[in-house]
């Protein structure tokens, strides 16, 4: 029961902050907002303040701000008070405000965690400590103190890892043979290795042992620096992952609501700070996901508005509706796929 409450709390706060961004900027530009809702489905609680109805709905996934000018919203208000009646650049601000708020939420959470702990963790450098016996890494010839200079993958991608955490991310995304450029005793050599799948843990591994992370004492002001770095590193990792997923690489590693629920249960067992950290990570996830250029998402609506700014007219309704149908279909397929992945992990 506690896990479910944490799950609702984490998703609820993320959605609430996102929609507040849309609401504040819409009202700032005098757009009529009929309803502000957290959740989807039937209304559980509903109160009207001013001209806007505020509601909490039954399904704790998603939320919305119903603005004049949008599909299904009563438009008996002056055109200039609709989302379509304000200048395109103002419309783009309204659409991007939710994403900005999610980034801000993550930043505040990370800064708060660092300030409370008074410590930061320096990621271990990409230097191998050792290898697990009979692991793919040992068989491939990796040795202790090898410095990983570059990693090359089968699709032609090459990366220079700045820390060991990045290496872990790359290995989980690419499950075929990977080539490492390592420095050993001042000389460079190339080692190729294929990760091994551990069915019980549903993950791939090489058997490379990494150094321990270093804890450093930090001041309150330094917590802002480390909070910003946490956001930056998370965004970088997620963009790398997303660009691979679009190409069909690493699809087995993604999770849906069931997977998030399981992660929430795990983090809840470690305490409040872990729950807050998870909330920060998921908030960045929501922000980046909403930047995708699909018309049903904020990023896609920004693209449509940008089109209008360039060509001085809105995109054809038929084309826009067709794009909307396609984007909804893609999202439904993605949801079905990640849910199936989550279920298979449980079996």
Secondary structure by P-SEA (a helix, b strand, c coil): caaaaaaaaaaaaaaaaaaaaaaaaaaaacccccccccccccccbbbbcccccccccccccccccccccccccccccccccccccccaaaaaaaaaaaaaaaaaaaaaaaaaaaaaaccccccccccccccccccccccccccccccccccccccccccccccaaaaaaaaaacccbbbbbcccccccbbbbbbbbbbcccccccccccccbbbbbbbcccaaaaaaaaaaaaaaaaaaaaaaaaaacccccccccaaaaaaaaaaaaaacaaaaaaaaaaaaaaaaaaaaccccccaaaaaaaaaaaaaacccccaaaaaaaaaaaaaaaaaaaaaaaaaaaaaac
